Amino acid sequence: MLRAEYKAEGGKLIKVQLSKEDNRIGFIKITGDFFMHPEELIEDLEKSLVGCVINENIIAETIRRFVEDRGVILLGATPEDFAKCIVKAGGGSG
Amino acid sequence: MVEEWRLLDTGLRDAYYNMALDEAIAIARSKKLVPNTIRFFRWEPSAVSIGYFQSMEEEVDIETCNKLGIQYVRRRTGGGAVYHDRDGELTYSIVVDEGHQLISRDLQKTYEVLCSGLVKGLRVLGVPAEFRPINDIVVEGKKISGNAQTRSMGVVHQHGTILRDVNLKLMFTVLKVPSEKIRDKMIKSVEERVTSIKKYLGREISFDELKSALIRGFEEAFNIKLVPGEVTEFEEKLATKLRDEKYSTREWNFRR
């Protein structure tokens, strides 16, 4: 499992655990001390990222779309912060 | 006529019940069974609560907690891990209708408004507290209170901690630190960032004194009157159910 931590500009810490398949996200778990409403959508957000190419712009766009479609509110971390952390985790050889 | 809110003081309870009762009050409020409510509570045994999105294994030294008889529980709110010392810390929760004039659509603004009651209360005690975004209250730049909020079912629920006294050594025995080597260094750096009422004033403030000050702070900041009340039968039954079926379960506490 690949792991990374990233301190968001808002001050919150994002942690990502993922597995990689052909430079795409196989499994992903996002944890940390950020705020997201409704909370229970975190698992759907993770699911929406499975299969996504590990590329910062693509991941950020996927998360932005999820946030918009599902009416999610983020506080203390942005889609870009999540994307940075995911790419940091997935950057090494998987 | 000043608006009346219910004041609950549920004293010392275990971690699972404490978190279950918070949710039960929010559900009761959403069904209009109870008025807007402010609750004070403490933890017996001492406990660690983690944010909704945190991993229990990553944040909490489970083995040490088990050895010391310290409970651990996942909150329904986001945010970070908190050590709730039985004798050091007071916890509060606010449950208020989302349509209330105190509540704005802007989460950051709502934190600031709801924290203003605590800020006022701490100032009553001579502690020059200030709100610091996103969700902290600080004194001379050092954190004295952390707060977390969620909204669902048309209800805003915020809870948080006020450090009356703090034992950082114990705090970092139960919360995981990146490595043993940096534990002392980390405690030192946290010492520069965290304070308590006792540390700032140089004297002990009793729980009763603290609660009286916070009641005044909330009443003045929110322009309300807090009327001492009781947990309803509906809330009590639901809290017991949520404790047994959710907050005390491994599925919930270790789900992330």
Boltz contact constraints between the chains, C-beta under 6 A:
constraints:
  - contact:
      token1: [A, 31]
      token2: [B, 53]
      max_distance: 6.0
  - contact:
      token1: [A, 31]
      token2: [B, 54]
      max_distance: 6.0
  - contact:
      token1: [A, 31]
      token2: [B, 55]
      max_distance: 6.0
  - contact:
      token1: [A, 31]
      token2: [B, 256]
      max_distance: 6.0
  - contact:
      token1: [A, 32]
      token2: [B, 53]
      max_distance: 6.0
  - contact:
      token1: [A, 33]
      token2: [B, 51]
      max_distance: 6.0
  - contact:
      token1: [A, 33]
      token2: [B, 79]
      max_distance: 6.0
  - contact:
      token1: [A, 33]
      token2: [B, 80]
      max_distance: 6.0
  - contact:
      token1: [A, 35]
      token2: [B, 78]
      max_distance: 6.0
  - contact:
      token1: [A, 39]
      token2: [B, 52]
      max_distance: 6.0
  - contact:
      token1: [A, 42]
      token2: [B, 53]
      max_distance: 6.0
  - contact:
      token1: [A, 75]
      token2: [B, 107]
      max_distance: 6.0
  - contact:
      token1: [A, 76]
      token2: [B, 134]
      max_distance: 6.0
